[in-house]
Amino acid sequence: MTRGRGYALLAVVVAAIVALSTAIYVGVASDNGTRNRNALADGRVPNNPAAPASTGTWVGTWSTSPAGAEPGTETTGMADRSVRNVVHTSVGGTSARVTLSNLYGQSPLNITQASIAVAAGSGTPAALADTMRQLTFNGGPAVVVPPGGQVMSDAVRIAIPHDADVLITTYTPTSSGPVTYHPHARQTSYVARGDQARDVTGTPYTEETRYWRYVTALDVLSNESDGTVVALGDSLTDGITSTSGANRRWTDVLSDRLRAEIAAGRDLPRYSVVNQGISGNRVLTDGLGRPADNPSGLNRFARDVLQRTNVKVVVIDLGVNDILRNPRLADPDAIVGGLRTMVGQAHARGLKVVGATLMPFYGHRGYTDAREGVRQAINAEIRAGRVFDAVVDFDAALRDPYDPRRLRPVYDSGDHLHPSDQGYARMAQAFDLGRAEDTRLQAALHLRVA
């Protein structure tokens, strides 16, 4: 693939996939979104009094990666607590289902009540009363999630808007040991004592938290989206320095851009965008523990990408932490090799992969000229088109034109590594949503799955 082809835009990559063959998507993910066009195909649904509407496509509207065991929960977990997670949607739908994880638990997670509702507004645990729905599992209100396991709820009929906060609440009467969580939510969620899963007032939810607990995915049966874009990354994708509660991660902005362009009549794919970033994540190296906290991109690729609902395109932005956290000088060939392995896994499932160049970090405490050389070597391989199907050049978009080793000041959060809100917006703008007649379309049409 030539360098020119390497800069193919996200939308063009998707168009190329469709042009190549729609059949390539059969079996792409654990649920490819088509078997549930008739929701009654799921044998659990008839037991649900709020059975889902029967048309649409199942897509991911929000997700997060379980990142580890929450410190301090080893003894009591969240016993006799209602956890109200606030998540933000990228697309809307007429029905919903939720995935709950006990990946890091050491005992069965006993959930006796769970609910979903649309939030009454931003920054509140209160629900719109007419949207409150009980979640069921195989037709019943309770479920036991084994240690290391996860469960998906039955589908429930509920109108989920796009670009909205949704409340997903679980009640656990007993301790499950360590709580599976995502620590850098950039979103305020809530906790109440006792079983308050069906409460709509929000009054009992007096404790605020910056974590997401247990919940890892929200899918919707959607008539406004045909598939899911999954972003796999580190803190730069997790949005660790974005304004909390404002949904200004680059994935949020990209979702908004896609929707706005489609509303304006542009011929672009109708895709949701979900975020699988974990702060500190690396391509090659796991964190500590068993299962490992903060598992490497290689080890979590199947779980966090291939198992998401109706995946069509993957965006990978990983590698900076492999450089910064290596006590010795990182091997650029090993990092690129790890990226290529993930691309190969995606290709085996019929997916195209958009890869990001690594952004500069001069001024950060981990900077050295040698590490800068590793970054440049990796970016050279990416730009040459020898790693990904297409490239989004975050480096070129955010670097200082007067000193390309550093972030442009307006895009720098202040730590010289993570972007500001303006920087995250610029990352999303780096995806070229050019017109379909752009000559790069012809290049994208020649992309082949290895």
N, C-alpha and C positions, 0 to 999 in steps of 0.2 A: 504494500500500500504506500502510495507516495505521500510526501509531506502535505500536499494540497488536500488529499483525501482525509488525512488525519484530522483536519479542522472541520470536518462535517458537523453540522449543527444537530442538536438533539432531535428536532422535529424531522429533519431529513433522514436521520438514522431510522426513525420509526417508519417513515414513508417507505424506506428501502425494504424494511422487514415485510411490510404488507405487499410490496411489489414482488418480492421474492416468492412468497408463498404463505397463504393464510394457514395452510396445514401444518406449518412448522411449529405452531403453538399448541398442538394437541399434547396435553400432558405437561405443559410448561411448569405449572406449579401444583401444589397439593390440591388446590381448587382453581381450575382455569377460568372460572366465572361463567361457564356455559351450562354446566349440569344443573345449576340452580336457577336457570331461566324459568323453569317450573319449580317453584319453591317446594311443592309437595313431594318432589323427588327425594327430599330428606325425610326419612321415616320418623324423625323426632318431631317434625312440625305439627302434625295433627293433634298432638298432646298439648300444644301451646295455645291458650285461648286468644292470644294476639298473633294469629298466624300471619306470615308475611305476604305482601303482595306478590303476584306470580310473574311479573315481568321485570326485566332489567338484567343487569350484569353485576355479579359480586366483585367488588374492588376494595382495596384498602383505602380508607380515608384518613387514617392516622395509625401510627405504630411507633414503638420504641424498643430498644434492645435491653433485655435484662443484663445488667452490668455487674452484679455482685450481690453479696449478702449484706444487708444493712447493719452497720455496727450498733451494738447495744441491744439487739433483738434476739440474741442467742437463747435467752432463758424464757422470756414471756411472749416473744413475737408481737402480734397485735391482738392479743387475747381480749375479748369483750370490747372490741373497738370496731366502729364503722369507719372505713377508709373511703373517702369520696375523692376520687381522682378526677381532675379537670383536664380534658384533652381537647384539642382544636382540630376541626375537620378541614380537609382540603376539597372534598366534593360532598354533595348531598345524596340522600337516598330515601327510599320508602320503607326499608326494613334494615335491621342492624343485628350484628352478632359480635360477641366480645371474646377475646382470648385472655385467659388468666394463667400465670406461670408460678410454679413452685420449684423452679430450677435449682435454687440455692437452699431450699428447705431441707432439714434433716428429719422431719416428721411429716406425716400426712397433713395437708392444709384442709381444714374442715370449714367450708363456707356454707352457712345455713341460709343466708339471704344475700341476694345481689339485685341491683337495679340499674336502669339506665334512664336518663332524662336529659332534655335540653336545658341548659342553664338559663336562669332568668335574666342574666346579663353577664358582663365581664367582671371578674374579680369578686364573685359571690358564690357561696355554696347553695344558694336557693335555686329551685327548679321551676320551670313553667309547669304548673300543676297538671295540666291536661296532657303533658308528655310523659309523666312518670310511668314506667313500665317495670314489672318484675322480670328479671332474667330467670330462665329455667335451663336445666341441664337434663337431657333425656326426659323431658316432660315434668321434672320435679324441681322444687325451689332450692334444693341443697346439692352440693357436690363435694367430693373428697378428691383433692389433687395429690397424687403420690409424690414423695420427694423426687426431685429431678424431672417432674412431669409438667404437663400443661393441659388445659381443657379449653374447648370452644363451646360457648353457650348455644342454645337453640336460637334460631332466628326469631326476632320479635318485630311486629309491625310498629313502626314509629317514624314520623317524618323528621329526618335529620337534615338540617340546612347545611349548605356549604359555608365555609369561613365562620363557623360557630363553635362556641364552647359546649361540650357535652360532659355530663356528670356520670361517671361509672363508679358505683358504690358496692363494696363488699363488706359483709359482717362475718367475723370469725369469733366464735364463742370461746375457743380454747387456743392455747399456744401451739404454733407449728414450728417453733424454733426460728432460725434465721429467716428474715423476710427478704424475698427477692425484690430488688428495687432498681430504679434508674436514678442516680443521684443528682444529675444536672438537668432537671426538667425545664428550667427557665419558665416555670408556671407554678402558681400557688394552688395547692390542693388542700384538703381539709380532713380532720379526724374528729369523731365524736365518741363519747362513751356509750356503751350499750348498742342495741340493735336500732339504728336510725336509718336503715337502708331505704325505707319508703318515705322518709320525711321530705317535704317539699319546701318548708320554710327556711331551712338552712340554720335556724337558731341553735340547734344542739352542736353545730360544728364550730366549736370555739378554738380548736387548735389548728394552726396553719403549718403547712409543710412544703418544702421545695422539692420533694421527691415524688416520683410515681411508684406506687407499690402494687405488685401482683399483675396489674393489667399491662399487656404488651401489644394488643392490636384491637382496632375497631374497624370492622368491615361493614359496608353498606351495599344494599341492593339498589343499584343506581341506573337511572335513565340518562344521566348526564356525563357518564364516563364509561370508557370501554376497556380500561386496563390501568395498571399501576406502574409508576416509575419508582424504583427503590434507590435511595441515596445511601451508600455505605461509606462511613468515614469516621473521623476522630472528633476532637473538640471543635474543629472548624465547621463540621457539619452539625454537631450537637448544638452549636450556637452559644457556647459557654459565656461569651461576653456580650451577647445581644440583650436588649432591654427585656427584663422579665415580664411576662404576661402580655407582651406586645406582638408576639409571633413575627419576629423579624429575622429569623434564621434565613439563610439563603434558600433553603427548601420551601419555606413559606412564601417568600417573594416570587420564586419560580412558579409555584402553583398559582399565585395571583396573576402573574404575567400570562400564563397559558390560558387561564379562564378569560381574562380581559381580551386577549387576541381573538379567541373563539367568538366571544360576544360581539366583537367588531366585525365578524364575518370572515375572519381569516380561516383558510383551509389547513387546520392543524389537528393533530390527534387529540382526542378528548381523554386525557389521562389525569389521574390523581397522582400526587407526589407524597411519599411517606419517607420518614427520616429514621435511619438506622445508624446514627452516629453515636459513638461512645467516647467521651473525653479520655485522652491518653492512649487511644487505640493504636495498635501497630499492625503492620502487614504480617510480620513473622513471629512475634513473641507474645506469649500469654502472660497474664498476671499470675499472682500466687493463688494457691488453694486448689481444691478438687471438689466440684468443677472449678475451673479457673475463673477468678474474677477477671473482668476485662479480657475475654478471650481474643486471640489474634483474628485479624480479618480472614486469614485462611481457615481457621477452625470454626468461625461462626458464619461463614459464607452460606453454607447450606441452610442453616437455621434462619438467619436474618435476611436472606435474599431469596433463595430458591423456595422457601416455604411460605413466603408472603403470598397473598391472594392475587391471582391473575397478573403476575409480573410480565411486563412487556420489555422494559428497558432498565438497565442498571447504570448508575453513575457512581464511580469509585473515586474518592479523594482520600487517599492514605499514603503514608510514607514519611511524613515529617517527623513523627515520633520515633520511627526506626532510626532516624539520623540523630535526633537530639538525645534520646535515652540510651543509646549504646555507649557503654563506658569506653569502648575503643572506637576507632573510626569505622563507621558502617560500610558494608560492602554494597555498592550500588547495584552490582550484578545480582546479588542475592535478593535485594528488594524488588528489582524489576522482575526477577524470576518468580517471586511470590505473586506479584500483580498478574503476570502471565498465567499462572496456575488458576487464579480466580477467573480470569477471562475464559480459560479453557472449560472450567466448570459451567460458566454461563452459556458458552457455545454448545455444550453438550445438551443443554435444555432449550436450545433454539433462541437464546436471548442475545441481543446486541449490547455492547458495553461502551459507555462514554467514560473516558478517563480524564482526570484533572491534573494539570501541572502543579508542582509543589510551590507554594508561595514563599516569598523571602522572609528571613527572620533576623536580619542584621540589627544589633542593638539588644536582642534578647540575651539573657545570661548564658544560654547554651551555644551562642554563636562562636564559631571559629572559621578561619579561612578554609581549613581542610573540610569541615562540614559543608560549607558553601560549595566546595568543589563536588561533593557527593550529590548535593541537590541539583547542581547544574548538569551533572552526568545523567541523572535519572530523567530530568526534564528533556535533555537532548534525545534520549530514547523514545520518550513519549511523543515529542513533537515530530520525530521522524516517522511516526506511524507504525512502530514496531512492537507496540504493546496493546493498544486499544483499537476498537473499530472507529472511534471518532474521539476528538479531543476538545475539551473546554479549557481555555488557557487562563486559569485563575492568576497565574504568575504575571502574565502580560497585563492583565486587567487591573491589578492592584499595586504593582510595584511602582516605586518612585522613579519617574523618568530621569531625575538627576542623580540617582544612586540606586540602580536596579537591585542591589543587595538588600534593600529595606522596603517596607511598605510605604506607600504614599501617606503622608501624615493624616490626611482627612479620612483615610481608610483604616487607620491604626487605632485600636482600643486604648493604647498606651503601654502595652507590654511588649510591643514590637513583634508579636507572633499572631495574636488573634485580632480579627477585624472589629471595627466599630459597626454600629447599625448601618452606616453608609457603606462600609466595606462589604457587609453581607449582601446589601442590595446590589452592589456592583458585581459581586460574584454571580448573582442570579441573572444580571443583565449580560454577563459574558456568554450566556447561551444564545447563539445567533438564531433567532426565529425568523430568518429571512424568507422571502417569497419562494413558493414551490418551484417557480421557473428559474431560480438561482442555479448557476452552472454547477454548484456543488452537489446538486441533486444527481446529476449524471455520475459524479464520482461515487456518491453513496450507493447508487444502484449497482455498482460493481463490487461492493463489499461482499465477501464470502465468508461463511462460517468455516473456521478451520476444522 
